[in-house]
Amino acid sequence: MPFQIQVELIYQVLQPSTVLLSLHALSTPNQQLIQETFSVNEGVRCEIFPLEIGQNRYVRVATGDQEELKLVYEVEVETHPDSQRIRDIRDVPVGHLPRVALPYLFPSRYCESDRLYRLAGQLFGKIDHPLAQAQAISDWIFQNVSYVPGISNASTGACETLVERAGVCRDFAHLGIALCRALSIPARYFTGYACGMKPQDFHACFEVCVGGDWFVFDPTRLAAPNGLVRIASGRDAADASLATIFGAMNLTSMKVSCESSDFQPLHREDLQGRAVNLEP
C-alpha cells in the first residue's frame, strides 16, 4: 500500500543551535522507501544517520547564523501490514521471549509500570490472552481518558495521565505501555505518520510483542492501524522524540501530510478478534 508523505517545519532561531530530528520513515522488510528527499536552508550543516543503538534514523542540523530554519521532508512509502486472528497467535512465556523484547518489560521514564501492577491485575488480569489484554487496555484508555490537546507536557508520564484522565496520543501510548508491562507483556512506543488522520499530524501508538511478533494498538482511535507509517520505536517518547533542541528555537509552522489514493482503512468491526502486525 503506497503512501505519499510531506512534512514542512519552520523554526525561528533565537541563537545558534543544533536540533536532532526524527522525521525519516524507516526502511524495513515490511516498509519500503520508494523515493525520499530532505532539504534545509542553503549553507546549513546537516547530517542524516541511524543511531548506533537501534534502527531509528535521525537528522542533526546545526543552524549556524540562520535566523529562520526551514526543513522539508518528502517520501513515498509502501507498507505491508498483516492482520491475524488472536486465537491463532501462540503466547510465549517470559522465559522464551526473544532477547530483543526483554528491555520492553521494564519500567521507563514515562511508563512507570512498577506502580501499576495492582491496577493492571484488577482490571485485566483475568483475561486469558496477552493480545486480548492489550486490546482491553486500549479500549479502557479510550473509554476512560479524554483526548485534550495542550493538557500535558514533555514531563507527563503514564501515572499522571491516569490521575488526570486526560492527554494526547503520546500520553495514551505511555499509559497503554505501562499497563501492558505491568502484566509482563513487552510493550514499546511507536511514532509515525497516519494516513487520513484529521487533523494531519505526527501520531503515537503502542505495540506489544506476542508470539515473537509486534502488534499495534491505538487507544485514541484516531488512526486506522493499516494506515500507519513507522518513523521510530523505543521504550517511550524519550527514545523516539521528534525534535530535540540544543540551544534556543521556536517552532512557528508545521505542516504534515500522509495520503494514499488506494488506502482502505480497517475499522473496528473489521478487527474483531484480530490484531494488526506492522513489522516482526
N, C-alpha and C positions, 0 to 999 in steps of 0.2 A: 504494500500500500504506500504510494508516494505522497510526501508532504512537502510543501514549499514554505520555508521559514524565513522571516525577515525581522531583524532587530536593529533599532537605531537608538543609541544613548547619547545624550549631550550633557556634559558636566561643565559647570563654572569652576575654574581652577583658582583658588584663593592664594595658593603658594605652590612652588614646585613640589610635585607629589608623584608617588608611584601607586598604581592601582592594579590589583590582582583580580582578574575577571574569569568567571566560569560561564561562558556563553556557548562554547562549541559543543555540538552534538557529538556523542561518542560513536566510534566505528566499532561494531561488534558483529558476531556471527548473525544476529537477528536484526541488525540495524546497519544498513549500508549507506554511506555518504556518496551521492551521485555527483554533485557539483557543489563547491564551497568557496566562498570569498570572505575576506575580512579586510577592512580598511580603517585607517586613522588619519589624523591630520598629517600633512606633509612635514617631515622633519622630526616627528615624534618617534622615540625609540620604542620598539615593540618586539616581544619575544613570545612565541607560541610553543608550548611544551606540555607533555604529560608529567604528572608528579612521579618521583622515584618510587613512592609507595602508592599502590593503587593505579587505576587507569584513567582517572579524571583528567581532562585537558584544561589548561589554563593559559591565559594571556597576561603577560606582565608588561604594563605600559608606563613609561616614565614621561611625564608631561613636559619637562624642561621649563621654558619660559612662556609656554602657551597660556593664554587667559581663558580659552574655551577648548574643550576636548570633545570631538565628535567621533563616535565609533559605529561602524555599520557592519553587521554580520548577516550573510545570506547563505542558505544551504538548501539543497534538495535531498531529502532523506527517504529511504524505503525501509519500512519495518515489516516484521513478520510475527505478530503476536499469535499466541495459541490459547485456546480455551479448552480446559479439561474438566471432566466430572470429578468432583471432590471425592466421591466414594471410590474412584479408581486410583487415587493417589495414596500410596502407602506411607504411613508415618514412619519416621526414622528416629529412634531414641537418641538422646544427647550423646551417649557413648559411641554412636556410629555416625554422627553428623560429619559432613565434610569439614576439614580443619579451617577452611576459609570462612565458614559460617560462625565459628565459635566466638570471635570478637563481638558479634551482634547479639550475644546473650547477656552481655554485661551492661550495667548502668553507664550512662554517659552524661555529658554536661547538661543537655536539655531533656534527657529521658531518664528520670530518676526511678527506674523500675524497682529498686530495692525498697522504695517507700510505698509501693502499690501492691505488694504480694497479697495482702489480705483482701483488699477490694477486688482485685482481679479474680481471686479464687471464689469469692462470694458471688460475683456476677456471672462468671464464665467458666468456672472450674468443673461444672457438671456436664459441659458439652464435650462429646467424646472424640472429636477430630480437630486437630490444630487449625486446619483451614476453616472449618465451621466456627471455631473460636475466633479466628481473625475476622471473619465476616460479621459475627455477632458484635465484636468490638467496634468495627467500622460503623455498623448500624446504630449502636448505642451512642457513639460520639455524635453522629448526625442528629439523632433524636434529642440529645441532652446538652449539646454545646452549640451556642449560637454563632453564626458567622458574622463577625463585626469588624470591618476594616478599621485599623488605627487603634484598636483597644490594647494591643500587645506591642512589645518592642524587642530589640535584639537580645535582651537578657531573659525573656519569658521562657520558662520551662514547662514540662508536662504537668507538674503538680500545681503550679499557679493557674494553668489553663483549666485544670479540674476544679479548682476552687472558684474561679471566676465564671466558669461555664460559658466562656466566650473566647474567640480568637479568629485567626485566619488560617489558610491552608497549612502553613508552617506549623502552627500550634496544634491543629488537628492531627497532623502526621506525627508530631512528637508524642502526643498522648496515645495514639494508636501503637506506636513503637514501644513505649514504656509498659503499657498493659500487656502486650504480647510477650515481651521479655520477662515480665513478672510471672508468666505462665510457662516459662522455659521454651518459648518459640523464638528462634533467631529472627530479628526484625531490623530492617535498615531504612534509611531515609532516601527518598527519590526526589530529584528535582528535574524538571524538564519543560517541554513545550506541550500544549494541549490543543489539538485541533477542534475548532468550533466552540471553544470556551468563551463565554461572554461575561464581562469584558475580556478581551485578549490580554494575557499576562503570562509571566512565568508561573509554574504550578508545582506544588509539593504534594506527594503522597507517601505511602509506606509500602514496603514489600516484606514478605515473610518467606523463610526457607523451610519447605516441607518436601520430604521425599527427594532431597538433593536439588530441587529447583526453586526458583523465586517467583512468588505470585504477588500481584499488585492489588492494593485496595485504596480507594479514595473516599475518606469519611465525609468530605464536603459534598460529594456527588455533583461537582461542577464539571467534571470531565469524564468522557467515556474512556474506559481503560484501554481499548484498542486504538485510541487516538493520541496516545502519549508517545513523545519522543524524548529519549533519555539524554540529559546533559551530564548528570553526575549522581553518584550514590555515596553513602557514608553512614557512619554511626548516627549522626544527626546533622543539623544545619551547620555546625562548626566545621564539618568535613566537606560541605558542599555549598559554601556561601557563594552567591552570585557575584558579589563585589566586596573586596576588602581593600580599604583605602589607607595608605600610609602617607599622611600629610593633611591637606585641607581642600576638599572638593565638595560641591553641591550638585546633585542630580537635578537638572532643570527640565529635561524632556526625556520620555521613554515611550517608544513605540514597539510593540511586539505583535507579530502575526504568524499564525500557523494554519495553513489552509490546504485543502485537498479536494479536487473535483470528484474523486472516486470514493470518498470516505462514507462508510455506512456505520454509524455508531452502534455499539452494543448497549442495549438498555437493560434495566434491572430484570425485566421479565425474561430476557434472553439468557441471563446468567443464573437462573435459579438452580442451585445445586452445583454450580460450576465456578471455576476460578481462572483468571487470566494470567498467563505466563508471558512476560515480555522478553525475558532473557534467562538462560540457565544460570 
